[in-house]
Amino acid sequence: MSKGRLLILDDDLAVGQTLALVAEGIGMESRLTTGVEEFFAALDEWNPTHITVDLVMPEMDGIEVMRLLSARGCRARIIISSGVGGRVLDAARRSATEHGLDIVGVLPKPFLPNTLRAMLEARRGKMGTYAGRVTGAQGGFEVTETALIQALDRHDLQLVYQPKVECNTGALAGFEALVRWHHPVAGIVMPDQFIRLAENWNLIDALTGRVLDLALRWLSKSGCGPEVSIAVNISARSLVDSWLVDLASDICREVTVDPSRLIFELTESSAVMDSGTALDLLTRLRVKGFHLSIDDFGTGHSSMVQLVGLPFSEIKVDKSFVSASLRSPEDRAVTKSVVDLGHSLGLRVTAEGVEDGPTLELLNTMGCDLAQGYFIGRPMTVDVIADWIAQRYPPTPPKST
């Protein structure tokens, strides 16, 4: 049984054949294409699980190819290969990731077969799979306003939780609540497929309210200690009146969760909006005891004046910098700068995208407070969180007397 299908785009026939041999050596099927037209024809016909893309092609460069893959809603795992410098490869990886593509890694030429083999054999966790993820009308399902309203009515929107830990001790600090749409036909629909549409259809407040209710009720029954927090993402569209403050306060009171355990996360572009109403609402949230976090910090276009004037208590370093910090001096410098900036403003700093132990160790040496990423734990359903906690934090046996 095939372990997957690798579609190769490389105008160097010898390199392409080497890529194919490595893939076939681990039980994968492979197809080699040396031109863009042939590549896209094979993509439509063959539905590969993995793709390698050479950045330097005579007809169309790899950046444009990946832009077209994104427009088609490609869910294959992608490896970027080229003989260009490391900084260019890193920039290409970031660009592709921002377009929503699943980038396994970058493969500088010349490459070692073991490096490619490890990338091809890298597995997604259960919650990392894109099975059932749709774009537009793919898979016979189209995200419509009616379908989203029905999902809210039928409680098809459910949450998974990704843990955050202290960098220096490894102690559990909290979870981020992430919404998933469990569609009866399409399967699991990821939030980037419907959040913006919910904003356009004025359904984002209803969706945010549902997430708040589910997250806080779970936290109240989770058995986690009072030091464990829950983070919920909110849209800039929800910062126009006081309903958010009132709803969050009411739910906390009902389920007996202290407001200090709830963190509202905003993207950097949302956090620096000039609306006086938004600033009033953010300030009211802080007065009520809730915490505020700037998500994906370093990817927006903010000014120091705006950041200093906003009542935030946490900065989250964007995962694109954190995940590359070991191999890229530039990304490492950005990560360290954000950590230092946060601390200079009296803010707690969380690093996203921690995928291995050495990265966590590096963050600890930088003085980063909290870490979040696949090395810590993938987004989990409520039925597996207790097992994760038991495995990571086994109870201490009582001392014998």
C-alpha positions as CSV (number, residue, x, y, z in Angstrom):
1,M,0.0,0.0,0.0
2,S,1.4,3.4,-1.0
3,K,2.5,5.7,1.8
4,G,1.5,8.8,-0.2
5,R,2.1,10.4,-3.6
6,L,4.9,12.9,-4.3
7,L,4.5,15.3,-7.2
8,I,7.8,16.9,-8.2
9,L,8.2,20.2,-10.0
10,D,11.9,20.7,-11.0
11,D,13.4,21.6,-14.4
12,D,16.6,19.8,-13.5
13,L,15.8,16.2,-14.6
14,A,18.7,14.6,-12.5
15,V,17.6,16.4,-9.3
16,G,13.9,15.4,-10.0
17,Q,14.9,11.8,-10.5
18,T,16.8,11.8,-7.2
19,L,13.8,13.2,-5.4
20,A,11.6,10.5,-6.9
21,L,14.0,7.7,-5.9
22,V,14.1,8.9,-2.3
23,A,10.3,9.0,-2.2
24,E,9.9,5.5,-3.8
25,G,12.5,4.2,-1.3
26,I,10.1,4.8,1.5
27,G,7.1,3.4,-0.3
28,M,5.6,6.5,-1.9
29,E,4.5,6.9,-5.4
30,S,6.1,9.7,-7.4
31,R,5.6,11.8,-10.5
32,L,8.2,14.1,-12.0
33,T,7.2,17.2,-14.0
34,T,9.7,19.6,-15.5
35,G,7.2,22.2,-16.6
36,V,4.4,24.2,-15.0
37,E,1.7,23.2,-17.4
38,E,2.5,19.5,-16.9
39,F,2.7,20.0,-13.2
40,F,-0.8,21.5,-12.8
41,A,-2.3,18.9,-15.1
42,A,-0.8,16.2,-12.8
43,L,-2.0,18.1,-9.8
44,D,-5.6,18.0,-11.0
45,E,-5.5,14.4,-12.2
46,W,-3.4,12.7,-9.5
47,N,-4.3,14.5,-6.2
48,P,-0.8,14.2,-4.5
49,T,-0.3,14.1,-0.8
50,H,3.1,15.8,-1.1
51,I,4.7,18.3,-3.5
52,T,8.2,19.5,-4.0
53,V,8.5,22.9,-5.7
54,D,11.8,24.3,-7.2
55,L,11.9,28.1,-6.7
56,V,13.9,28.8,-9.9
57,M,12.0,27.7,-13.0
58,P,12.2,29.0,-16.5
59,E,8.5,29.5,-17.2
60,M,7.1,30.5,-13.8
61,D,9.0,30.9,-10.6
62,G,8.1,28.8,-7.5
63,I,6.6,31.7,-5.6
64,E,4.0,32.2,-8.3
65,V,3.4,28.5,-8.5
66,M,2.7,28.4,-4.7
67,R,0.4,31.4,-5.0
68,L,-1.6,29.5,-7.6
69,L,-1.6,26.4,-5.4
70,S,-3.1,28.5,-2.6
71,A,-5.8,29.9,-4.9
72,R,-6.7,26.3,-5.7
73,G,-7.0,25.4,-2.0
74,C,-4.2,22.9,-2.2
75,R,-3.9,20.8,0.9
76,A,-0.8,18.8,0.0
77,R,2.3,19.0,2.2
78,I,4.8,21.1,0.3
79,I,8.6,21.1,0.4
80,I,10.4,24.1,-1.1
81,S,13.7,23.3,-2.8
82,S,16.3,25.5,-4.5
83,G,19.9,26.4,-4.7
84,V,19.3,30.1,-3.7
85,G,20.5,31.4,-0.4
86,G,19.0,30.5,3.0
87,R,17.4,33.9,3.5
88,V,15.5,33.6,0.2
89,L,14.3,30.1,1.1
90,D,13.1,31.3,4.5
91,A,11.3,34.3,2.9
92,A,9.7,31.9,0.4
93,R,8.6,29.6,3.3
94,R,7.0,32.5,5.1
95,S,5.3,33.8,2.0
96,A,3.8,30.3,1.3
97,T,2.7,29.9,4.9
98,E,0.9,33.2,4.9
99,H,-1.0,32.0,1.8
100,G,-2.3,29.1,3.9
101,L,-0.1,26.4,2.4
102,D,1.2,23.5,4.6
103,I,4.9,23.9,4.3
104,V,6.9,20.9,5.6
105,G,10.2,22.6,5.2
106,V,12.8,24.0,2.9
107,L,15.4,21.8,1.1
108,P,18.5,23.6,0.0
109,K,20.4,22.2,-3.0
110,P,22.5,20.1,-2.9
111,F,20.5,18.1,-0.4
112,L,21.1,14.9,1.6
113,P,18.6,12.1,0.9
114,N,18.1,11.6,4.7
115,T,16.9,15.2,5.0
116,L,14.3,14.8,2.3
117,R,13.3,11.4,3.7
118,A,12.6,12.9,7.1
119,M,10.4,15.6,5.6
120,L,8.4,13.1,3.6
121,E,7.9,10.9,6.7
122,A,6.9,13.7,9.0
123,R,3.5,13.0,10.3
124,R,0.6,15.3,11.1
125,G,-1.2,14.8,14.4
126,K,-4.9,14.1,14.5
127,M,-5.9,17.7,14.8
128,G,-3.2,18.7,12.2
129,T,-4.9,16.8,9.4
130,Y,-6.7,18.8,6.7
131,A,-9.1,16.0,5.9
132,G,-12.5,17.6,5.1
133,R,-11.0,21.1,4.9
134,V,-12.7,22.9,2.1
135,T,-12.3,26.0,0.0
136,G,-15.4,27.4,-1.9
137,A,-17.4,24.6,-3.4
138,Q,-14.7,21.9,-3.2
139,G,-15.8,18.5,-1.9
140,G,-19.4,19.3,-2.7
141,F,-19.7,21.8,0.1
142,E,-19.8,25.6,0.0
143,V,-19.6,27.8,3.0
144,T,-22.8,29.8,3.0
145,E,-24.5,32.2,5.4
146,T,-27.3,29.7,5.9
147,A,-24.9,26.8,6.5
148,L,-23.1,28.8,9.2
149,I,-26.3,29.8,10.9
150,Q,-27.4,26.2,10.9
151,A,-24.0,25.2,12.4
152,L,-24.6,27.7,15.2
153,D,-28.1,26.4,15.8
154,R,-27.1,22.8,15.7
155,H,-24.0,23.3,17.9
156,D,-21.7,22.0,15.2
157,L,-19.0,24.5,16.2
158,Q,-16.8,22.8,18.8
159,L,-13.5,23.7,20.4
160,V,-10.1,22.1,20.7
161,Y,-7.5,23.4,23.2
162,Q,-3.7,23.9,22.7
163,P,-1.6,24.1,25.9
164,K,0.9,26.8,26.9
165,V,3.6,26.1,29.4
166,E,6.2,28.2,31.3
167,C,9.5,28.2,29.4
168,N,11.7,27.9,32.5
169,T,9.8,25.2,34.5
170,G,7.5,23.5,32.0
171,A,4.5,24.1,34.3
172,L,1.1,24.3,32.6
173,A,0.1,27.9,32.2
174,G,-3.0,27.7,30.1
175,F,-4.8,26.8,26.9
176,E,-5.8,28.5,23.8
177,A,-9.4,27.7,22.6
178,L,-9.6,27.1,18.8
179,V,-12.9,26.6,17.0
180,R,-13.6,23.8,14.5
181,W,-16.7,23.4,12.5
182,H,-17.8,19.7,12.5
183,H,-19.8,19.6,9.2
184,P,-21.9,16.4,8.7
185,V,-20.7,16.2,5.0
186,A,-17.4,18.1,4.7
187,G,-15.9,16.9,8.0
188,I,-13.8,19.3,10.0
189,V,-13.8,22.8,8.5
190,M,-10.9,25.0,9.8
191,P,-11.6,28.5,11.0
192,D,-9.7,30.2,8.1
193,Q,-12.5,28.9,5.9
194,F,-15.3,30.7,7.7
195,I,-14.2,33.4,10.2
196,R,-13.9,36.1,7.6
197,L,-17.2,35.1,6.1
198,A,-18.8,35.2,9.6
199,E,-17.5,38.8,9.9
200,N,-18.9,39.8,6.5
201,W,-22.3,38.2,7.4
202,N,-22.4,39.9,10.9
203,L,-22.3,36.4,12.5
204,I,-19.0,36.9,14.2
205,D,-20.5,38.1,17.5
206,A,-22.7,35.0,17.7
207,L,-19.7,32.8,17.0
208,T,-17.5,34.5,19.5
209,G,-20.2,34.3,22.1
210,R,-20.5,30.5,21.5
211,V,-16.7,30.1,21.8
212,L,-16.6,32.1,25.1
213,D,-19.4,30.0,26.6
214,L,-17.9,26.7,25.6
215,A,-14.4,27.6,26.7
216,L,-15.3,29.0,30.1
217,R,-17.7,26.2,30.9
218,W,-15.0,23.7,30.0
219,L,-12.4,25.5,32.1
220,S,-14.7,25.6,35.1
221,K,-15.0,21.8,35.0
222,S,-11.5,20.9,33.8
223,G,-10.0,20.4,37.2
224,C,-7.1,22.6,36.3
225,G,-5.8,24.8,39.0
226,P,-6.7,28.5,39.4
227,E,-3.4,29.5,37.8
228,V,-4.4,27.9,34.5
229,S,-5.9,30.4,31.9
230,I,-7.9,30.1,28.8
231,A,-7.3,32.3,25.7
232,V,-10.0,33.1,23.1
233,N,-9.5,34.9,19.8
234,I,-11.7,37.9,19.1
235,S,-12.3,39.9,15.9
236,A,-11.9,43.6,15.5
237,R,-15.6,43.6,14.4
238,S,-16.5,42.7,18.0
239,L,-15.0,45.8,19.4
240,V,-17.8,48.2,18.6
241,D,-20.1,48.0,21.7
242,S,-20.2,46.7,25.2
243,W,-21.8,43.3,24.6
244,L,-18.5,41.5,24.8
245,V,-17.6,42.9,28.3
246,D,-21.1,42.1,29.6
247,L,-21.3,38.6,28.2
248,A,-17.8,37.6,29.4
249,S,-18.5,39.0,32.8
250,D,-21.9,37.2,33.0
251,I,-20.5,33.8,32.0
252,C,-17.5,34.1,34.4
253,R,-19.9,34.8,37.2
254,E,-22.3,32.0,36.2
255,V,-19.5,29.3,36.0
256,T,-17.4,30.7,38.8
257,V,-14.3,31.5,36.8
258,D,-12.2,34.4,37.9
259,P,-12.0,37.0,35.0
260,S,-8.2,37.0,35.4
261,R,-8.1,33.5,33.9
262,L,-9.6,34.7,30.6
263,I,-7.3,36.1,27.9
264,F,-8.7,37.9,24.8
265,E,-6.3,37.6,21.8
266,L,-6.4,40.1,19.0
267,T,-4.2,40.1,15.9
268,E,-1.7,42.9,15.8
269,S,-3.6,44.6,12.9
270,S,-6.8,44.6,15.0
271,A,-5.0,45.7,18.2
272,V,-3.7,48.9,16.7
273,M,-7.0,50.2,15.2
274,D,-7.7,53.8,15.9
275,S,-11.3,53.5,17.0
276,G,-12.0,55.3,20.2
277,T,-14.8,52.8,20.9
278,A,-12.4,49.9,20.6
279,L,-10.0,51.5,23.0
280,D,-12.8,52.1,25.5
281,L,-13.9,48.5,25.2
282,L,-10.4,47.1,25.6
283,T,-9.9,49.3,28.6
284,R,-13.1,48.1,30.2
285,L,-12.1,44.5,29.7
286,R,-8.9,45.2,31.6
287,V,-10.8,47.1,34.4
288,K,-13.0,44.0,34.8
289,G,-9.9,41.9,35.3
290,F,-9.6,40.2,31.9
291,H,-6.3,39.9,30.1
292,L,-5.5,41.1,26.6
293,S,-2.9,39.7,24.2
294,I,-1.5,40.9,20.9
295,D,-1.4,37.8,18.7
296,D,1.0,37.2,15.8
297,F,3.2,40.1,16.9
298,G,5.8,41.2,14.4
299,T,3.7,40.6,11.3
300,G,1.5,43.7,11.4
301,H,2.2,47.4,10.9
302,S,2.0,49.0,14.3
303,S,3.8,52.0,15.8
304,M,5.4,52.1,19.3
305,V,3.1,55.0,20.2
306,Q,0.1,52.9,19.5
307,L,1.4,49.9,21.4
308,V,2.4,51.8,24.5
309,G,-1.1,53.4,24.6
310,L,-3.0,50.2,24.5
311,P,-3.9,48.2,27.7
312,F,-2.4,44.9,26.8
313,S,-0.9,42.4,29.2
314,E,0.7,39.9,26.8
315,I,2.5,39.8,23.5
316,K,2.6,36.6,21.4
317,V,5.6,36.3,19.1
318,D,4.5,35.1,15.7
319,K,5.3,31.4,15.0
320,S,7.0,32.3,11.7
321,F,9.9,33.9,13.6
322,V,9.9,31.4,16.5
323,S,10.0,28.2,14.3
324,A,12.9,29.5,12.3
325,S,14.9,31.1,15.1
326,L,17.4,28.2,15.4
327,R,18.5,28.3,11.8
328,S,18.0,31.9,10.9
329,P,19.9,34.7,12.8
330,E,17.4,37.3,11.5
331,D,14.4,35.4,12.9
332,R,16.3,34.8,16.2
333,A,17.0,38.5,16.5
334,V,13.4,39.4,15.9
335,T,12.2,36.9,18.5
336,K,14.7,38.2,21.1
337,S,13.7,41.8,20.3
338,V,10.0,41.1,20.8
339,V,10.8,39.4,24.1
340,D,12.8,42.3,25.3
341,L,10.2,44.8,24.0
342,G,7.4,43.0,25.9
343,H,9.4,42.9,29.1
344,S,10.3,46.6,28.8
345,L,6.6,47.4,28.6
346,G,5.8,45.1,31.6
347,L,4.1,42.5,29.4
348,R,4.2,38.8,29.5
349,V,5.6,37.2,26.3
350,T,4.4,34.0,24.8
351,A,6.2,32.3,21.8
352,E,4.1,30.4,19.3
353,G,5.3,27.7,16.9
354,V,7.6,25.8,19.3
355,E,8.2,22.6,17.5
356,D,11.2,21.1,19.2
357,G,13.2,21.0,22.5
358,P,16.1,23.1,21.3
359,T,13.8,26.0,20.3
360,L,12.2,25.8,23.8
361,E,15.7,25.9,25.4
362,L,16.6,28.9,23.2
363,L,13.5,30.8,24.3
364,N,14.3,30.1,27.9
365,T,17.7,31.6,27.5
366,M,16.1,34.7,25.9
367,G,13.9,35.0,29.0
368,C,10.6,34.3,27.2
369,D,7.8,33.6,29.7
370,L,5.5,31.1,27.9
371,A,5.7,28.7,25.0
372,Q,3.0,27.2,22.7
373,G,3.4,24.8,19.8
374,Y,3.4,21.2,18.6
375,F,6.4,20.3,20.8
376,I,4.3,21.3,23.9
377,G,1.1,19.8,22.6
378,R,-1.2,19.9,19.5
379,P,-4.7,21.2,19.7
380,M,-6.7,18.6,21.6
381,T,-10.3,17.7,22.1
382,V,-11.6,17.6,25.7
383,D,-11.5,13.8,25.9
384,V,-7.7,13.6,25.5
385,I,-6.6,16.6,27.6
386,A,-6.8,14.6,30.8
387,D,-4.5,11.9,29.3
388,W,-2.1,14.6,28.1
389,I,-1.9,16.2,31.5
390,A,-1.4,12.8,33.2
391,Q,1.4,11.9,30.9
392,R,3.2,15.2,31.1
393,Y,2.6,15.9,34.8
394,P,2.4,12.5,36.5
395,P,1.3,12.7,40.1
396,T,4.1,12.6,42.6
397,P,4.0,9.4,44.7
398,P,3.5,10.0,48.4
399,K,6.7,9.9,50.5
400,S,7.0,6.7,52.6
401,T,7.1,7.3,56.4
